[in-house]
Amino acid sequence: MNATVTRTGLGIAAAALLLAGCTDIERALNKGGDTPCNEYVTQDPDTKRTTITKFVKQQTGDEREPAGTVVDATIISVDLLCATQRNAQTPIKNADVAGIFLNK
């Protein structure tokens, strides 16, 4: 019985940890600039913000939170570029105007 109680307790603790730290886990698993456009365009607004924030951090090499205006402007740019990329697998870090016309 002691082992069953311990396993049950551990299971409950793990579930609580996962629920409490869901955004932390999501941020850790988020690919940032390596996210393909076809995945990015289907993300909800909060996940897009997480993706773009990580992307900006990857581009700048700075782990501090970027300014909200930088994130907002980058979201707009990536939204427009990814919506028109001929190759849906293009990572957001490579999305550009040329990709609208060429299958990059």
C-alpha positions, 0 to 999 in steps of 0.5 A: 500500500505504501508504494501505491500511495507514493506513486499516486502522490508522485503522479498528482505532484507531476500533474500539478507541476505540468499544469502550473508550469505549462507556459514554461514548458511551452516556451522551452519547447518552442522552436522560435525562428526554426518554426516553419511558416505552416505551423506559425500561421496556425498558432493562437495569438499567445503562442505566436507571441511566445514564438516571436519573442524567442525568435527575437532573442535568438536573433539578438543573442540577448536573453532579456525580454524584448520590447513589446513594440519590437515583438508586435512589429515582428509579429506583423512582419512574420504574419505577412511573410508567412502568409505568402511564402510559396514553401510552407516549410520555410522557417520564420527566420528565413521568411522574406519577400523573395520567398513570396515569388520563389520556392525557397 
